[in-house]
Amino acid sequence: MNLNRVILIGRLAADPESRTTSTGQDVVNLRVATDRMWTDQSGQKQKQAEFHSVVLWGRLAQIANQYLKKGGLVMIEGRLQTRSWMGQDNQKRYRTEIVAENLQLGPRSASSGSSESSYNTPWNSGNTSQKFTSQPVKAVPKDGMEEIPVINEDEPTQPIISDNEIEEAEIDLKDIPF
C-alpha cells in the first residue's frame, strides 16, 4: 500500500501569489510556516520554523487569493509532488511542493469588520469547471468566532450545523459509517 498525504496547519508567510496559466487555469502559490517544538538534552525548549510551498488550482486558488493574507491561519490537505525543469543555466532543477486538495480557512474574530466574509460560507470547489455555489449559514455564533468551512474538491457542499441544531437532528443508523 502506498500513501502520499500531507496535512499542514500553519500561518501564511506571505500573501498568496496568483497567476493564470496559458489555458486559463487559476493557480496560487502559498508559503505556509509551521513550527516544530522539542526539548533538547539540556531541558531547554527549542522551536524551529519550517516553510512549505503549496500550490492551489482552480476554485481553491480563487478562494485562497481572495481571502488569505499574510499571517492568516490555514489548514491544507494535499499530496507531495516533485517537478523538474531545465534552468537558464542548462541545469536540471527540482522543486517539491504540496498540491492542495482541501483547504480550511482559520478562525476570524467577529470584530474583523467584514459583514460578509469567506468564513461564513461553505464552498463546493468540486470540478474546477463548476460555478461557485454557496449556501448562507449563521453569521456569528455566541462565542464570537465564525464557523470555519472545510473546502474539499471531492465532496458536495454540506451545510454547517451549529451546536444548537445538533440536538434537534435525528441520527439514522444507516448514516453511521461503521
Beta strands, then each sheet from edge to edge (+ up, - down):
strand 1: 6-12
strand 2: 17-20
strand 3: 26-39
strand 4: 45-57
strand 5: 73-86
strand 6: 92-105
strand 7: 150-152
sheet 1: 2+ 3- 1+ 5- 6+ 4+
sheet 2: 2+ 3- 1+ 5- 6+ 7-
end
